Amino acid sequence: MKKQENFTKFEQLKAQLLSCCICPRQQEEGWHPIFQGDLRSKIFQISQAPSRRVMETGLPFNDASGRKLKQEWYQISDAQFYDPQLFYIASIARCYPGKAKGSGDERPPVRCAELYLKQELEFVQPQLYIVIGSYAAQWLFPQIPLETLIFSTRSFQGKPVYTLPHPSPLNRKWLKDHPDFETNRMPQIRAHLHSILLNES
């Protein structure tokens, strides 16, 4: 009975999220919140916010950042990444927050995370969490510097948490200044990721 009750409440949460229209920009553009996954997802991925291209296509990480993440870092297929039984794909904000005055995008508003992500984290019980980007990392681990998180493994609800820098092309300098991430740290994370995917194949 408990399992069925959780499923029903989770489906209600997803419906609420999909119909969310609290952001003026979202209403103006006619966008729908971006996320995917179900209660059985093995990997819970939390990023910052969708790009404008992702909003226009409706597909998470369907942009330059996504290509680097999926092809270079994870080294998995689109079919694996977009399989809701494998990946729960969430973010701090579910809609594009707009372009910043300088470079990059605006900081994602945390109200989406407070409304939805907190509940999703209670419902979905994955084998592994992956956190992408500084804003997502700060939301989950506010007292720990990003670089410390990236080069160490944390725990959330008894499961391992890996933190990645953002794979955006705008982050080239950080990656160049920290070559150990792609040469040593990411292969360790990828090995764990692949072990989970292999058990599902």
N, C-alpha and C positions, 0 to 999 in steps of 0.2 A: 504493500500500500504506500509506504514511504517513497519508494522508487517512482511509482506512478504519479504521486503528488509532486515530487521534484520535477518530473518531466513536464507536467502541466504548468507549473509555475514558471519553469524555464521558457516554455513556448510562449507564455503570456509576456514575459520580459522581452523576448525577441520581437514579438509583435509590437510591443510598446516602443522599442528602439526603432524599428523600421518605420513607424508612423510619427516619429519625433519631428517636431517642427519648431523648436524653441529658438533657433538662430535665424535672425532676419535675412542674412545672406542665403541661407538654405532655401527659404521660402521664395526669395527673389529669383534664384537660379533654378528652382524646381528640382533640387538635388535630393537623393535618398541616402541615409546614413550607410557607410561602408563597413561591413564586417562579415565574417563567415564562421561556421563551425557548429558543433552540436555537443551534447553532454559526453559523448564518447571520444572526443578529440584527444589525441595523445600528446600533442605539443601545443602549449598556449603561448602565442606570440603577441607581445604588446609593443606597439610602436607609437609614433607621435600624432600624426594626422595624415589623411590622404592628400595627395597632390591634386592639382586641378585636372590633370589628365585622368587620374584614377576616378575622380568624381564624374567625369564625362563618360568614361567607359563602364563604370560600375564594378570594376574588377580590382581587388586589392593588389598593390605593388605592380600594377601594369604600367610601369614607367622605367626610366633609367635606373632609379634606385632599386627597383624590383629585379631588373636584369642582373645587376651586380650581386644582389642578395641571393637570388635563386641559382644563378649559373656559376658564379665565382666562389661565393662563400659557402652556401649550402651544397652546391653541386647536385641538385635534384631536378626532376622534371616539373613542368607546370602541372601535370596531372597529379603528382604527389602534393605539390604545394596547395593546390585548390581542392584537395580532397578533404571535406569537412570532418571525416573520421580521423584524419591525421593532424590537421592544423586548425586550431581555433585562432582566427586572426582578428585581433581587436586593436584599439588605439585609444589614446587619451581623448582626442576629439574625433568624431566619426565623419566630419565634413571638412572640406578645405577651409582653413581659417583666413585665407587671403594673403596677399604679398606684403612683405615688410618694406619699409621705406628704403632700407639698405639692400643687402643681398638675402636671399632665402625667403621663407614664409613667416607669417606672424606666429607668435607663440600660441600653441593650441590651448583653448580654454579648458580648464579642468572640470567644469560643471558636468560635462559628458561623463567623465570618469567617476565623479561622485554619484551621478544618477544611475549609470549603467555598469561600468567596469567593476565597481565594488561588488555588485550582485553577481556578475558573470564569474568572478573569481571564487565566489561562494558555491556556485552551482557546478562548474566544470572542474573536474579533478584529473589533471593530466599527469603524465610521467615527467614532464620537463617544461620549464618556463624559459622563454627567450624574450629579453627586453631590448628594444632597439632605440638608440638615441638618448640624448641627455634629458629631455623633458620627461620621457617615460621613466627613465632611471631615477630621476629626482622625485617623481611621484611615488614610486614604490619604496625607494631607499633614500629619503631626503637628507640624511646625515652623512652619507658616504660619497666621496668624490667619484666622478665618472670614471676616471682612469683606474682607480682602485677596483671598482666594480667590474670593469672590462677584463682586468687581468687576475681576477679571483672568482671563485664560484660561491654564490650565496645560496640561501635556502628560503623557501616560502611554502608554508603549509606542509613542511616535511619533504618537499621536492626540490631538486637543484634548479638554480636560476643562473643563466648565462646572460651577460650584458654585452651588446655589440655597439660599436659606434654607428652612426647613421651611414648607410651606404650611398648617400647622395653624392653626385659629382662635386658638390660644393665642399665636401669633406676631404678632398684630396690632400690638403696640407697636413691634417691630423694623421692620416694614414702614412704619409711620407715621413712624418716625424716619429711615428711609432711602427716601424716595419715589423717588429716582433709580433704584432697582432696577426697579420696575414701569414707570416711564416711559421709561427709556433702556436699562438693561442687559438686561432680559428680552426686549424686542423684538429685540435683536441675537441673543440665543440662539435665540429662536423662528424667526428668519429662517433660521439654519443648520439647525435641526431640520426645518423645512418643506422646505428644499431637498433634504434626504435623503429625506423622505417622498414628495416630488414625483417623484423619480427612480425610486421604486418603484411608482408608480401606473400 
